[in-house]
Amino acid sequence: MEINDILKLIQAVSDNELTSFKLEEGNLKLAIKKQQETPQILNVTAEAAGIPVAAIPSQIPAAPAVSKTAVSEAEPIVSSDKVITSPLVGTFYNASAPGAEPFVKEGDTVKKGQVLGIIEAMKLMNEIESEYDGVVEAVLVNNEDVVEYGQALFRIR
């Protein structure tokens, strides 16, 4: 192989952004490799992009402030510091069987360790127990709702 051929190969490897290239001349073995790059997310400000700040319309509404503890927009506001949250992702059930009385309702008095509901996860039924003594101020999820880890389920006063 001549130097011009080698230079052409180097240029072809560079142009095609190959990450690996092998060549053996005896019985000609050739291996070419190009790995996908992981996408990069860039935050660009208007000034860095070369757009004058005065050119940005002032009619764009500001985004509403969201607290770090907000789980979703649909979740009710939690006013009590005694909140029972979901320990896992799954389906919430308020009773032990369809048609049975719920474990607790708003206004019920509960003791620490009392079962408040069940979360089904991977075909396993996980009892949700009260962490506090008190009165159920609010049940924040409905029967058969899908719940996320850390989502507020009950508010105890």
N, C-alpha and C positions, 0 to 999 in steps of 0.2 A: 504494500500500500504506500502510495506516495504522499508527500506532505500536503499537496493540494487536496487530495481525497480526505485526509485527516481534517484539514481546515473546513471543508464542506460538511463533514460529519459533525464537527463541533458547532458550526453555525446552525445546522438543522436541529441539533439537540437543544440549543439555546432558544431558537425561534419557537419551538413546540413546547417549551417549558418542561422538558422531561426531567425527572428526579433521579433517574438511573439509566445507564446505557452500558451494554457489554458487547464485545465483538471478538470472536475468535476466528482466525482465517482457516485453520486446518479443518476441513469438512464444514466450514462456515456455520458457526453458531452465533445467533444474534438475540439479544434480550433487551427490550425497551420497557421502561416503566415511567408512569406519570401518576402521582398520587394527587387526589383532590385536596385542595386547601380547605381548611375550615373557614367558614365565612367570618368576616370581621365586622363588627358594628361600630360605626363611627358617629360621634356626636359632633355636629358642625353648627357653630353659631352663625348668625347672619353676617357678622363682621368678618369671621374667618372665611366665609364663602365669598366675600367680596361684595356683599349686598349692603348698601348703606342702610343704617337703622331707620333713617327717615323714610325710606322707600317701603317699609313694612306697614301695611294698613293698621291703623289704630283701632279699627272696629272689631278686630279679632277678640272674642271674649276670653277673659282669663280662665284658666282651668280652676274648678272648685278645689278648695283645700280638702285633703283627705287625711284622716288620722292614720297613724301606723297600725292601729288595732282594728281598723275596718276590715271585715272579711268580704262583704259584698254589699251592693247598694240595697238589695232586697231585705237584708237582715235588720231587724228592729234595733232601735237604740237601746243599749244596755246601761241602765242607770245605777244598778246595784253593784257593789264590789263582790257580792257572793253569787258568782256565775258558775254553772256547771257546763263545761265544754266537752266536746266530743273527743275521746282519746284515739279515735281512728276513723277511717273513711268507710262508709257503708250505708245501709238503709236503716232508718230509725223506725222503731215500733213503740207505740205508747201502751200496748197491752200484750199479755202473754199469748193470746190467740185472737184470730179474727172474731169480732163480735163480743169479746170479753171486755169487762170494765177496764178503763185505763189505770195504770199504776198510780198516777197522781193527776190532779186537775188544779187549775188556779185556785188558790185559797186553801188548799190542803196543808195540814201541818206535817212536816217530815222530820225524821231523825237522821243523824249521821249514819251512813251505811245502808239506809233504806233504798230499795230498788225504785228508780224513777222511770226507767225505760230500757229498751233493748236496742242494740245496734247489730245488725247482721252484716258480717264481713266474711267473705269466702266460705259461705255456708255454715259459719259458726255464729251462735247467738251470744253476744257479749252484754252482760247486765251493766247498766249505768247506775251507780250508787251515788247517793247524796254525800257530799263532802261536808255538809253543814247541817245543824239543827235549825229549823225555822219554818217559815210559811212560803209556799210556792207563790211567788209574785207573778210570774209569767212562764208559760210554756212557749218557747220561741220557735219550735218546729212542729210540723204537722205529721200525723201518722203516715208512714211509708215515704217520707221525704228522704232524698239522698243527702247525707251530711258529709262535710269535709273535716279533716283533722283540725282541731282547735275551734271549730264553729260553736258558738254559744247555743246551748240547748234549753237550759232552765235558768231562771233568775230567782234566787231565794232571798227573803227579807228576814 
